[in-house]
Amino acid sequence: MKSFVANENDAGQRLDKYILKIADIPKGLLYKYLRTGHIKVNKKKKDGNYVLLPGDTIAFFIDDSFFKGAKEEQEFANSDFSLDVVFENEDILIINKPAALKSQPDKKGEAALSEYVKAYLKDKGEYNPLLENTFSPAICNRLDVNTSGLIIAAKNAEALRIINEKIKNREIKKFYRCIVSGTPGKKADILTGYIIKDKAKNVSEIIKTEKKGSLSVKTGYKVLKSNEKASLLEVELFTGRSHQIRAHMASIGHPLLGDFKYGGGKGTQKLCAFRLLFDFTADSGKLDYLKGKVFEIREPFSL
């Protein structure tokens, strides 16, 4: 018999989802155990859709072999990496990610911003993996490896749920600065169309008409400065597709400088997510204080 006590980060999630995170139980068997009382909350039978509260005791009268291996002290890759923190409070971090750093690792132990965030909070004493049943600090938005700029990380489960919902509902607006080859014919424009990705080549293409596998795309830009070779643009994303800015600017004949995949030649790609606007329109719970807040990096590029 094993039992767990739900903490603040476990609270607010469904019982069945919580159990699937801590135990290797087939779904069919999980619901059978809930019906038969082999899994109880506060000594009572509960349905899988029961929402956990802080302090709930979840007791398992099942074979211990269903449970995942014992937790061990976690070491994070290159935990001495120094985060460039733009904003921090008890709920979130906003970090300026450098170019050439992955947002999330592709394999265990690989250097990535998400791992540096965990190491940073662990070193500060704000995150102890051994005391968490189902939660670990997480980044909420991702940037391509060669794109620098602002990324939001959540320190607790409630903040993570709210930020993810706001991103999904387009209540967090993202603005970029980039340097492109040449000068666009229009000083400002909103580009539309469809984008389709070749996963094997990791390259996206903008097309005019919809076809199977494509997604609608909308990108706004304005020219800030130009010279005889290049232009500094400010870009707003109205959709968030893979390689959206890179592919859309290349599609109008103005690829990002240094973006060899899209015709920008060799060198360092100049693309930075430099501003975040928390444009909340719906209830934002404990993060309501962020409504209307703007965070930005001053002049990430010069031309």
N, C-alpha and C positions, 0 to 999 in steps of 0.2 A: 504494500500500500504506500502510495506517495501522495503528498499534498503540497499545494503551492498557495501563497497568499498574493492576491492581485495588488500591485502597487499603482501609483498615479499613472504610469506609462502603460500599464496593462488595461486600465479602466477605459470605458468608452467603446470597446470592441466586442464583437459577438463571441459568445462562449465557444462555438464550434471553430471559429477562426483562431482563437487563442490556443485551443487544444492542438490544432494542426501545426502550430508553430513550435510546440514543445514536445510533441510526441509523434512517432511514426505509426499512425493508426489509419487504416483504410477508411474512407468516409462512411461506407455502409456500416462497418463495425462500430465506428464512432457513434453514429445515431442510435444503433442498437444498445450500446452501453449507456447512453443518456436515457433511453426509454426504460431500461431495466434497472436503473439506479446504480450501475457500476461506476458511474461518474456523478458526483453530487457537488452542489454549491451550497456552502453553509448548512450541510447535512440534509439538503432537500434536493429532489429531482428538478432539473431545469431543462427547457428546450434549448436547442442549439442557437436559437436567435436571442437568447437572454443576453443583455448587455451588462458586462462586468462593472462593478463598482469598486473603488479603493477599499481594501480590507476584506474582500470576498475570499473565502477559503475554498479552493477547488480540490476535492479529494478523489483519488483514483483507486478503485478496488479492482485493479487489473494487473496483468503480468508486467513486471518491471522492464522486461525486454522491449516494450513498446517505446520506452523513453530514450531520447537521444543521449549520446555520451556525456559524461560529466564535464562541466565547464572547466576550462583551464585558464590560467592567467594569459591574457592576450598581449602579444607584442605586435606593434604596427610598423609597417615598412618605413624606415627613415624617420622615426618619430621626432627627431631633432629639427625637422624642416620648420622654417619660420613662416607662419601664415601672415599674409598682408590683410589684417582685419580692418574693414571700413566701418563696421558697426557691430556692436555686441550688447545683448542684455540677457536676461534669464531665459528667454524663449528662443532667440535666433542669433545666428552669425551671418554677416554679409562679408564675403571674402573677395578680394581681387585675385583671381587665378592667373598665374603667369602662362604665357604661351609655352608649348612643348610639354605641358603637364596634363595627363588624363584627368577627367572629372571623376570617373569610377574605374576600378581595375578590371581587366579582362580575365585575370587569373589571380589566385590566392597569393598574397605576398607582394603583388606588384605595386609600385609607387603610384599613388593617385590622390587627388584632393580629398576624397571621401575618407580615406584612411588617415590622412594628416589631421582632419577635423576630429576624428575619434581620439587620436593620440593627444592632440592639444587639450581636449576636454578631460581626458583621463589624467593628464599631467596636472591640470588645474584642480582635480578632485571633484569635478562636476559629472563625471561618468565613470561608473564602475561596472564593467561587463559581468562580474560575478553576481551582482545584485539585481540584474535585469533578466526577466523571464523572456520577454518577446521584443524588446525595443533596443535599438542602438541609434545614436545620432546619425542623421542622414542629410545629404544634399538634396535640394528640391528641384533644381533646374540644372541642366547639363550644357556644357559648351564643348565644341570640337577641340581636339587636342591642341591645335595650333591657333585657336582663338583665345584671347585673353579677356579678362573682365569679371563682372560681378556675378557671384553665385550665392544663393541663399542656402543656409544649412539650419536645420531644426534641432534644438536641444532636447525637446520632449515630444511625446507622441501627439498631444493635442495641437501643438504648434505645427507639427508635420502635417496633420490632417487638414488644418485650416489653410496653410500655404499651398498644399497640393490642390485643394479645391479652388482656391483663388486663381492659380495658374491655369487650371482646366477651364475656368469660366472667363478667362481673359481679363481678370481684375488686377493683374500685375502687368504693367506695360513695360516692354523692353526696347531700349534704344541702343544703337550701335554707331561707332565711328569706323570708317574704313577708307583706304586709299585705293582708287581704281585707276586703271590705265585710261588715258585720254580724258575728254570732257563730254558728259552726256549732252544730247541735243536739247533736252529740257532741264531747266534749273531745279525743278521739283516735279515729281510724278508719283503715281501709285501704280505699280506694275501688278498685273493679274495673270492668271493662266492656270496650268496644271503642272505638277512635278511628278516625275517617276524616277525611281532609283534602281540602278543596276547594282544589286548587292554584291555580285561577284567582283566587280571592279571598284565598288564603293564610290560611285559617281552618280550624281543626280542630273536629270535633264528637264528643262522647261519646255512644255508643249502647249499649243494653242487650244487644242480640243481634248476633251476628256476621253480616256480609254482605260481599259481594265488595268487595275493596279496603280492608277494615278490618283493624286490628291490635289484639291484646289489650293492655290497659293496666292498670297497677297503681300506685297512688299512696298512700303513707301520710302522715298528718299528725297533729300534736298542737297544741292551742291553748296558747300561752305566756302571752298577756295579752289582755285585751279591755276595751273601753269601750263607750259607748252607740252608737258608729258603726262601729267596726272591730275587727279582731283580728289579732294577730301570731302567725303560725304557723311551726312548723318542719316541713319536708316532706322525706320520703325517696322517691327514685325507685327503684322496683323494675323499671321498664321505661323506656327512653329514647326517647320519641316526640316528634315536633315539637309544640310548644305544649302539652305534656302537663299541666303544672301549671295553666296558664292555663285550658285547656279543662275540666279536671276540677273545679277549684274553681267555675268558672262553672256547671257542670252541676248542682251542688248548691245553687245560689243565692247563692254567695259569691265573686263575681269579684274579681280583684286590683284594688285601688284604682289608678286611672289607666290601666287597660287598656281603652281605648275599644272595641277589637275584640270584647271578650267581656262588655261591659256594665258595666265598672268606671268609666265616666265619664272626663272629661279630667283631665290632670295627669301627674305622673311615676310610671311604673309601679314598684312596690316589689317586686322579685324579685331575690334574690342567691344564687348558689351559694357558700355560706359555709364549707362543710367538705368535705374529701376524706379518706376512710379507705382506706388501702392494705391491704385485707383479703385478702392473697395466701394461697391454699390450695394451689396447685400450684407447681412449680419456677419460679423467677423469675430465674434466671441472674445476670447481673452486677448486677441491681437487687434482689437478695434483701435488702439492707440496708433497703429501704423497707417490708418486711413489718411490719404493725402500726402504721406511722406515721400520724399524724393532722395535717393542716394546716387551719387555719381562720382566718377573719376575725372578730375580736371585735365583736359587736353591730353588724352592718351597718345595722340599722334600730332605731328606738325608736318606741314608741307612747304 
